[in-house]
Amino acid sequence: MSASPGGERLVDHDADSEDRAVEAALRPRQLREFIGQERVRQQLDLVLRAARERGATADHVLLSGAPGLGKTTLSMIIAAEMGAPIRISSGPAIQHAGDLASILSSLQEGEVLFLDEIHRMSRPAEEMLYMAMEDFRVDVIVGKGPGATAIPLELPPFTLVGATTRAGLLPPPLRDRFGFTAHMEFYAPAELERVVHRSAGLLDVEVDPAGAAEIAGRSRGTPRIANRLLRRVRDYAQIKTDGAIGRETASRALEVYEVDERGLDRLDRAVLQALLKLFGGGPVGLSTLAVAVGEERETVEEVAEPFLVREGLLARTPRGRVATPAAWAHLGLTPPASQPGQPGLFGG
Ligand SMILES: Nc1ncnc2c1ncn2[C@@H]1O[C@H](COP(=O)(O)OP(=O)(O)OP(=O)(O)O)[C@@H](O)[C@H]1O
């Protein structure tokens, strides 16, 4: 997983090393323990149960969705539900067709192969995967130049679970070879509250419903972030209070870590503040905005903006970045009255 620009952020969707160390302990192991994603769960349940009843290997599954929504967890659940072993690798780790051939040729019958970031696989490996998925066969090329020969290699039936941040990043021939595609959505606050309660139980932390709601509301719809905020609030509670987490403790702790009640962190707020206070709400060009907050253009564009756009606080327009009325309200500021004859972009 690539590190985000802009340094370590508590609200980053990607896993840091601490996350990876605890995530294994917090992962649901069975489909019925997996919180939220009702539709995906129901559909997957049917796919897996039907395959089990037929005594067959499950169809290939493509999982798409933002980092931290549970794709790795689901792939492990698929293996567990099928009573099959799992092999984990990722697109960037498979740069040569030979890398893939060696993984495929060592799979056991029915094994689940999880390929994270499958859209980042090299072209030759991708082409080898087409045949492997469809015919459970690969051609291993031996030798070079005119003397090279293709040796066909039969593979045992396996289930490929591919994960990608966007299914649209996949070439259609690859996408079409998955029998089941599931798109994972951001989680609703009530679902994240359940994630917080469940993780608190596993970590042996006491959290009341209001405390869980406070953490869930700041977690950007993402279980990984909910789990991370829970751990930071636990630290605070341990040092500053009796260790139990209620609304007050959660909100004080997250103030210390600069994650506001909507899940914005220092960088997100700096971008909004510059946009509102220095540029009257825009439109302003991305580069100008980046200079104003003292960050790289890419950091503003890739790290801060996606969440601000998703939250309806910022809009990208052909004339530049524009704050929405919700942005003014969130920072407790009043938008300037629009010029006569020049209605605001949002009808103000
Ligand atoms: N539906 C869920 N219920 C409970 N916990 C969840 C759920 N989804 C994810 N989690 C927890 O969130 C953390 C991150 O999940 P996971 O690693 O599966 O995400 P991911 O989508 O694979 O992310 P990445 O693409 O970055 O690898 C894990 O600790 C996992 O236990």
The ligand as an SDF file (V2000), in Angstrom:
LIG
                    3D

 31 33  0  0  0  0  0  0  0  0999 V2000
  -17.5720   -4.7930    8.0630 N   0  0  0  0  0  0  0  0  0  0  0  0
  -16.6440   -4.7600    9.0330 C   0  0  0  0  0  0  0  0  0  0  0  0
  -16.9480   -5.1140   10.2760 N   0  0  0  0  0  0  0  0  0  0  0  0
  -16.0170   -5.0520   11.2610 C   0  0  0  0  0  0  0  0  0  0  0  0
  -14.7400   -4.6500   11.0700 N   0  0  0  0  0  0  0  0  0  0  0  0
  -14.3880   -4.3100    9.8350 C   0  0  0  0  0  0  0  0  0  0  0  0
  -15.3170   -4.3470    8.7610 C   0  0  0  0  0  0  0  0  0  0  0  0
  -14.6850   -3.9420    7.6420 N   0  0  0  0  0  0  0  0  0  0  0  0
  -13.4250   -3.6640    8.0060 C   0  0  0  0  0  0  0  0  0  0  0  0
  -13.2350   -3.8760    9.3170 N   0  0  0  0  0  0  0  0  0  0  0  0
  -11.9850   -3.6620   10.0460 C   0  0  0  0  0  0  0  0  0  0  0  0
  -11.2960   -2.5700    9.4580 O   0  0  0  0  0  0  0  0  0  0  0  0
   -9.9070   -2.8570    9.2970 C   0  0  0  0  0  0  0  0  0  0  0  0
   -9.5280   -2.6480    7.8460 C   0  0  0  0  0  0  0  0  0  0  0  0
  -10.1500   -3.6280    7.0390 O   0  0  0  0  0  0  0  0  0  0  0  0
   -9.4360   -4.2810    5.7690 P   0  0  0  0  0  0  0  0  0  0  0  0
   -7.9600   -4.4070    6.0050 O   0  0  0  0  0  0  0  0  0  0  0  0
  -10.1730   -5.5040    5.4380 O   0  0  0  0  0  0  0  0  0  0  0  0
   -9.6980   -3.1620    4.6960 O   0  0  0  0  0  0  0  0  0  0  0  0
   -9.3160   -3.1440    3.1380 P   0  0  0  0  0  0  0  0  0  0  0  0
  -10.5050   -2.6410    2.4060 O   0  0  0  0  0  0  0  0  0  0  0  0
   -8.7630   -4.4440    2.7270 O   0  0  0  0  0  0  0  0  0  0  0  0
   -8.2090   -2.0530    3.0880 O   0  0  0  0  0  0  0  0  0  0  0  0
   -6.9090   -1.9990    2.0820 P   0  0  0  0  0  0  0  0  0  0  0  0
   -7.4950   -1.9030    0.7310 O   0  0  0  0  0  0  0  0  0  0  0  0
   -6.2060   -0.7580    2.5590 O   0  0  0  0  0  0  0  0  0  0  0  0
   -6.1350   -3.2490    2.3500 O   0  0  0  0  0  0  0  0  0  0  0  0
   -9.7150   -4.2880    9.8210 C   0  0  0  0  0  0  0  0  0  0  0  0
   -9.2200   -4.2290   11.1310 O   0  0  0  0  0  0  0  0  0  0  0  0
  -11.0910   -4.8770    9.8570 C   0  0  0  0  0  0  0  0  0  0  0  0
  -11.2300   -5.7350   10.9280 O   0  0  0  0  0  0  0  0  0  0  0  0
  1  2  1  0
  2  3  1  0
  2  7  2  0
  3  4  2  0
  4  5  1  0
  5  6  2  0
  6  7  1  0
  6 10  1  0
  7  8  1  0
  8  9  2  0
  9 10  1  0
 10 11  1  0
 11 12  1  0
 11 30  1  0
 12 13  1  0
 13 14  1  0
 13 28  1  0
 14 15  1  0
 15 16  1  0
 16 17  2  0
 16 18  1  0
 16 19  1  0
 19 20  1  0
 20 21  2  0
 20 22  1  0
 20 23  1  0
 23 24  1  0
 24 25  2  0
 24 26  1  0
 24 27  1  0
 28 29  1  0
 28 30  1  0
 30 31  1  0
M  END
$$$$
